[in-house]
């Protein structure tokens, strides 16, 4: 009986001990669990509790390893929609982020993590370490690509080759005996090619139908010649032509004698996506004509200067208009004030990004700049009107073009190399060499087949930066 009594007492005593132990653990652990669930962590360096943050990273290609301060933290998924990774519960601090994958050049950047916030790096693109440069042809004088990027034409000494970029098919265009091809340009679509040539020391302009192979000579008078021509509308043998008398005509090549005057006293024009932009002779005023509706709008009220046939007019798909004048000053149109605002000087060339949010240019100081046309709400955030210096070289920069795959990178040539550079300027801009070049005269990125085409020392080649398994 006594033994049974002692057993009961010991059991009660043990129960009380267990209760108080678990109660103490509960009192100790519960605040820690609550703090953990609310994103707190203990900062051993400063011996204090602090809120945590995170980093979201999106990378092309898939299957890329993500390192934080040289420690492997994650690997992006194999599916297209799983190429982003959120790494959470990071104490506020600066972290060195690195993206690595076998066969690709690595990417790294130091980024700041703040409490209760997620730092983003959404536009990481890894360039392959080795790229297959595919030679298309040699002894090429010039190359052009259609607006959609679906067709390409290049000039050789004995004629013109027209290429469907989605296939190896090349359509040759044999020229007349003794004919020397000068400039070629695509029409409003891939159906037509405008050709400038020299035959027996006489200038000849013609329109070539790529499908039917019909070539129509454009007739000119000795007293009035055409100094700039565009084919329009798509699929029809019709032109817009500016003559030496500064008259802008619409011409049907089936009845060339019947010319319709669109405007007089025109110094230059450009036709982009059905919008006709033209500048008058002095006083220089800019107009825009919608070729679909026929309506004409006067864009400027105050006369401009330094505009002639050599000036460059650009228009983005969203309606932004840029102008590069004869003094190499770059202007951007402000629809509120009806004026062109100067944004840069000593500019070689400029181009809008395909996403319609940016304007890039390079200048005589071997610099590349980007102007933001709208607010960018993802990190690194930008405001409309922000201008970033992207890079500066000691030797001339040439052949600047957008990487149309994401419009967050630029491609250019300098110092006998072709470079790939990101826009994200936090910490540093990752810049990678794509290939060596000798005397590159043209670099074109085609979003149609995601290839980079370039003409270097007479050799036309292409490179695929994007692998099929991305």
C-alpha positions in Angstrom: 0.0 0.0 0.0 2.9 2.3 0.8 4.6 1.6 -2.4 1.4 2.4 -4.3 1.1 5.7 -2.4 4.7 6.6 -3.3 4.0 5.8 -6.9 1.0 8.2 -7.0 3.0 10.9 -5.3 5.9 10.5 -7.8 3.5 10.5 -10.7 1.9 13.7 -9.5 5.3 15.3 -8.9 6.5 14.3 -12.4 3.3 15.7 -13.9 3.9 19.0 -12.1 7.5 19.1 -13.3 6.5 18.4 -16.9 3.8 21.0 -16.7 6.1 23.7 -15.4 8.8 22.8 -17.9 6.5 22.9 -20.9 4.9 26.0 -19.6 8.3 27.7 -19.4 9.1 26.5 -22.9 5.8 27.8 -24.1 6.4 31.2 -22.5 9.9 31.3 -24.0 9.1 30.0 -27.5 5.8 31.7 -28.2 7.3 35.3 -28.5 10.0 33.9 -30.7 7.5 32.1 -32.9 5.4 35.3 -33.1 8.4 37.4 -33.9 9.6 34.9 -36.5 6.1 34.9 -38.2 6.2 38.7 -38.3 9.6 38.7 -40.1 11.9 39.4 -37.2 15.4 37.9 -36.9 18.2 38.3 -34.4 21.0 40.5 -35.6 24.1 39.0 -33.8 26.3 41.8 -35.1 24.3 44.5 -33.2 22.7 42.1 -30.6 19.2 43.2 -31.4 16.0 42.1 -33.1 15.4 43.4 -36.5 12.8 43.1 -39.3 13.9 41.1 -42.3 13.5 41.6 -46.1 14.0 39.6 -49.2 15.4 39.5 -52.8 13.4 38.5 -55.8 15.5 37.4 -58.8 14.3 36.6 -62.3 16.9 35.1 -64.7 17.2 33.9 -68.2 18.2 31.0 -68.8 16.3 28.6 -66.6 18.2 26.3 -64.2 20.6 29.1 -63.0 22.2 28.9 -59.6 21.8 32.0 -57.3 24.5 32.8 -54.8 24.2 35.3 -52.0 27.6 36.3 -50.5 29.1 33.2 -52.2 26.6 30.8 -50.6 24.3 28.9 -53.0 20.7 29.8 -52.0 18.5 28.7 -54.8 18.3 27.4 -58.4 15.7 28.7 -60.8 13.1 26.3 -62.1 13.1 24.5 -65.4 9.7 25.9 -66.5 9.4 29.3 -68.2 7.1 30.7 -65.4 9.4 29.4 -62.6 12.5 31.3 -63.6 12.1 33.7 -60.7 13.1 33.1 -57.1 12.2 34.9 -53.9 14.9 34.6 -51.2 13.3 35.8 -47.9 14.3 36.4 -44.3 17.4 38.3 -45.0 18.6 40.8 -42.4 18.9 44.4 -43.6 22.3 44.7 -45.2 24.2 44.9 -48.5 24.4 41.5 -50.3 26.5 40.4 -53.3 24.2 38.5 -55.6 25.7 36.2 -58.2 24.0 34.2 -61.0 25.9 31.3 -62.5 25.3 28.5 -64.9 27.7 26.2 -66.8 28.3 27.5 -70.3 27.3 31.1 -69.5 29.0 34.2 -68.4 28.2 35.0 -64.8 26.3 38.0 -63.5 26.9 39.8 -60.2 25.7 42.8 -58.4 25.7 44.2 -54.8 22.1 45.0 -53.7 20.7 46.5 -50.6 18.0 44.7 -48.5 15.8 46.8 -46.3 13.4 45.7 -43.6 9.9 44.6 -44.7 10.8 45.2 -48.4 11.7 43.0 -51.3 14.6 44.1 -53.5 14.1 43.1 -57.1 16.4 42.1 -60.0 14.0 41.0 -62.7 15.9 41.5 -65.9 19.0 39.3 -65.6 20.2 37.7 -68.8 23.2 35.5 -69.0 25.2 35.6 -72.2 26.6 32.2 -73.4 30.4 31.9 -73.0 30.7 30.6 -76.5 28.5 31.7 -79.4 28.2 30.1 -82.8 28.8 32.9 -85.4 27.0 31.7 -88.5 28.4 33.2 -91.8 25.6 34.0 -94.2 27.6 35.5 -97.1 30.8 37.3 -98.0 31.6 40.4 -100.2 28.4 42.1 -98.9 28.2 45.8 -99.3 25.1 46.6 -97.3 22.2 44.9 -95.5 18.7 46.1 -94.5 15.9 44.4 -92.6 12.2 44.9 -92.8 10.2 46.6 -90.1 8.9 43.4 -88.7 12.3 41.7 -88.9 10.9 38.8 -91.0 12.9 39.6 -94.1 16.4 40.8 -94.9 18.0 42.0 -98.1 21.7 42.5 -98.7 23.7 44.0 -101.6 26.5 42.2 -103.4 28.5 43.4 -106.4 26.5 41.2 -108.8 23.0 41.7 -107.3 20.7 41.6 -104.3 19.8 38.6 -102.1 16.5 38.6 -100.2 16.3 36.3 -97.2 13.4 35.0 -95.2 15.0 35.0 -91.7 12.8 32.1 -90.5 14.3 29.8 -93.1 17.6 29.4 -95.1 15.8 30.4 -98.3 17.6 33.1 -100.2 16.0 34.7 -103.2 18.6 36.3 -105.6 17.8 39.3 -107.7 20.0 39.5 -110.8 20.7 43.0 -111.9 21.1 44.4 -115.4 24.4 44.2 -117.2 26.6 46.9 -115.9 24.2 47.9 -113.2 25.7 48.9 -109.8 23.4 48.7 -106.8 23.5 51.5 -104.3 20.9 51.8 -101.6 18.1 49.4 -101.0 15.2 49.6 -98.5 12.1 47.6 -97.7 8.7 49.1 -98.3 5.8 49.2 -95.9 6.0 45.4 -95.5 8.0 42.5 -96.9 6.4 42.5 -100.3 8.4 45.3 -101.9 12.0 46.5 -102.1 13.1 49.9 -103.3 16.3 49.9 -105.2 18.7 52.8 -106.1 21.2 51.9 -108.7 23.5 53.3 -111.4 23.2 52.1 -115.0 25.5 53.5 -117.7 26.3 56.4 -115.4 22.6 57.2 -115.0 20.7 57.0 -111.7 17.9 54.5 -111.7 15.2 54.0 -109.1 12.9 51.0 -109.1 10.4 49.0 -107.1 10.8 45.2 -106.9 7.9 42.9 -106.0 9.5 40.1 -104.0 6.7 37.6 -104.6 5.9 38.2 -108.2 9.5 39.3 -109.1 8.2 42.2 -111.1 10.5 45.2 -111.2 9.0 48.6 -112.1 11.2 51.5 -113.0 10.3 54.8 -111.3 10.1 57.5 -114.0 11.5 60.9 -113.4 11.8 64.1 -115.3 15.0 65.9 -115.9 13.7 69.0 -114.2 12.3 67.2 -111.2 13.9 64.2 -109.7 13.1 62.3 -106.6 15.4 62.7 -103.6 13.5 60.5 -101.1 11.0 57.6 -101.8 8.9 55.3 -99.6 6.7 52.5 -100.7 3.1 52.8 -99.3 0.5 51.4 -98.7 1.4 47.8 -98.0 1.0 45.3 -100.8 0.5 47.9 -103.6 2.9 49.4 -106.2 2.5 52.9 -104.9 4.9 55.5 -103.5 5.4 58.6 -101.5 8.1 60.7 -103.2 9.8 64.0 -102.4 11.2 65.8 -105.4 13.9 68.3 -106.0 11.2 71.0 -106.1 10.3 70.2 -102.5 7.0 68.7 -103.5 5.8 65.6 -101.7 3.8 63.3 -104.1 1.7 60.1 -103.9 2.3 58.1 -107.0 0.7 54.9 -108.4 3.3 53.1 -110.5 0.6 51.7 -112.8 -0.1 55.3 -113.9 3.0 57.3 -113.0 1.9 60.4 -115.0 -0.9 60.9 -112.4 0.8 62.3 -109.4 -1.1 63.5 -106.3 0.4 66.4 -104.4 0.4 65.7 -100.6 2.3 68.8 -99.6 4.5 71.6 -101.0 7.6 73.2 -99.6 8.7 70.0 -97.9 12.4 69.6 -96.8 12.2 66.0 -95.6 9.7 63.4 -94.5 9.5 60.0 -92.8 6.7 57.3 -92.9 6.3 55.1 -89.8 3.4 52.8 -89.1 1.0 54.7 -91.3 2.0 58.1 -89.9 3.6 60.6 -92.4 5.8 63.1 -90.6 7.2 65.9 -92.7 9.1 69.2 -92.2 8.5 72.3 -94.4 11.2 74.5 -95.8 12.0 77.7 -93.9 10.2 78.6 -91.8 10.5 74.9 -90.7 7.3 73.5 -89.2 6.6 69.8 -88.5 3.4 68.2 -89.5 1.9 64.7 -89.0 -0.5 63.1 -91.5 -2.5 60.0 -90.7 -2.4 58.1 -94.0 -5.4 55.9 -93.0 -7.8 58.8 -92.1 -6.2 61.5 -94.2 -6.2 64.0 -91.3 -3.2 66.3 -90.9 -2.0 67.9 -87.6 0.5 70.7 -87.2 2.8 69.6 -84.5 4.9 72.7 -83.9 4.2 76.5 -83.9 7.6 77.9 -83.4 9.9 77.4 -86.4 12.8 75.0 -86.1 16.3 75.3 -87.5 18.9 72.9 -89.1 16.4 70.5 -90.7 17.0 69.1 -94.2 16.9 65.9 -96.1 19.8 64.5 -94.0 17.9 65.0 -90.7 16.5 61.9 -89.0 12.9 61.7 -87.8 11.9 58.9 -85.4 8.5 57.8 -84.1 7.8 55.2 -81.5 4.8 52.9 -81.6 3.2 54.9 -78.8 3.6 58.2 -80.6 6.8 59.7 -79.2 8.6 61.7 -81.8 12.4 62.4 -81.8 14.4 64.5 -84.3 18.1 64.5 -85.0 19.1 67.7 -86.9 22.0 68.6 -89.1 24.0 69.8 -86.1 23.6 66.4 -84.5 21.3 67.7 -81.7 18.6 65.3 -80.5 15.2 66.7 -79.8 12.1 65.0 -78.3 8.6 66.3 -79.0 6.5 67.7 -76.2 2.8 67.6 -77.1 1.8 69.9 -74.2 4.0 72.8 -75.4 3.9 71.8 -79.1 7.7 72.1 -79.2 10.7 69.9 -79.7 12.9 69.9 -76.6 16.7 69.4 -77.0 17.8 66.5 -74.8 21.3 65.8 -76.2 24.1 67.2 -78.4 26.8 65.6 -80.6 24.6 62.5 -81.2 25.6 59.9 -83.8 22.4 57.9 -83.8 19.3 57.3 -81.7 16.5 54.6 -81.5 13.4 53.9 -79.5 13.1 50.6 -77.7 10.4 48.1 -78.9 8.6 48.4 -75.6 8.1 52.1 -76.3 9.4 53.2 -72.9 13.0 54.3 -73.7 15.1 56.2 -76.2 18.8 55.4 -76.5 21.7 57.2 -78.3 25.4 57.4 -78.5 27.5 60.5 -79.1 30.9 61.8 -80.2 32.2 61.5 -76.6 32.0 57.7 -76.9 29.0 57.6 -74.4 25.7 55.8 -74.4 22.6 57.4 -72.8 19.0 56.3 -72.2 16.1 58.6 -71.8 13.0 57.2 -70.0 9.7 58.1 -71.8 7.4 56.8 -69.0 7.6 55.9 -65.4 9.1 52.5 -64.7 7.4 50.9 -61.7 9.6 47.8 -61.3 13.1 48.1 -59.7 15.2 50.0 -60.4 12.4 52.5 -60.7 12.6 55.4 -63.1 10.6 58.6 -63.6 9.6 60.0 -67.0 12.3 62.3 -68.2 15.2 60.5 -66.3 18.4 60.2 -68.3 21.0 57.6 -67.5 24.6 57.5 -68.7 24.9 53.8 -69.5 28.6 53.6 -70.4 31.6 55.5 -71.6 34.6 54.2 -73.6 38.0 55.7 -74.5 37.5 54.8 -78.2 34.5 55.3 -80.5 31.2 53.5 -79.9 29.4 52.4 -83.1 26.3 50.4 -84.1 24.1 50.8 -81.1 21.0 48.7 -81.1 18.4 47.4 -78.6 18.3 43.8 -77.4 14.6 43.4 -78.4 14.1 40.3 -76.4 13.7 42.3 -73.2 14.5 45.9 -74.0 16.6 46.0 -70.8 19.9 45.6 -72.6 21.9 47.3 -75.4 24.3 45.9 -78.0 27.1 48.0 -79.4 30.5 47.8 -80.9 33.7 49.4 -79.6 37.4 48.6 -79.5 37.0 45.8 -82.0 34.5 43.9 -79.9 30.7 43.6 -79.8 29.3 44.2 -76.3 26.1 43.4 -74.4 25.3 45.8 -71.5 22.4 45.9 -69.0 20.5 49.1 -68.1 20.3 48.3 -64.4 22.9 50.7 -62.9 22.7 49.6 -59.3 26.2 48.9 -58.1 27.6 48.4 -61.6 26.4 47.5 -65.1 27.3 44.0 -66.2 28.9 44.2 -69.6 29.8 41.2 -71.6 31.8 40.6 -74.8 29.8 38.8 -77.5 32.3 38.4 -80.2 35.4 40.0 -81.8 34.9 42.3 -84.8 37.2 44.1 -87.2 35.3 46.9 -89.1 31.6 46.5 -88.2 29.4 48.8 -90.3 26.0 47.6 -89.2 24.4 45.6 -86.3 20.7 44.7 -86.4 18.7 42.7 -83.8 15.7 40.9 -85.2 13.0 40.2 -82.8 11.3 38.0 -85.4 13.8 35.2 -85.0 15.8 36.5 -82.0 19.1 36.7 -83.9 21.7 39.3 -84.1 22.8 40.1 -87.6 26.0 42.1 -88.3 28.0 43.2 -91.3 31.8 43.2 -90.6 34.4 43.8 -93.2 32.1 42.5 -96.0 31.1 39.4 -94.1 27.4 39.1 -93.2 26.9 36.9 -90.1 24.4 36.1 -87.4 24.4 35.1 -83.8 21.8 33.5 -81.5 22.0 34.9 -78.0 19.0 33.0 -77.0 19.3 29.2 -76.8 16.3 27.0 -77.6 16.1 25.6 -74.1 15.8 29.0 -72.4 
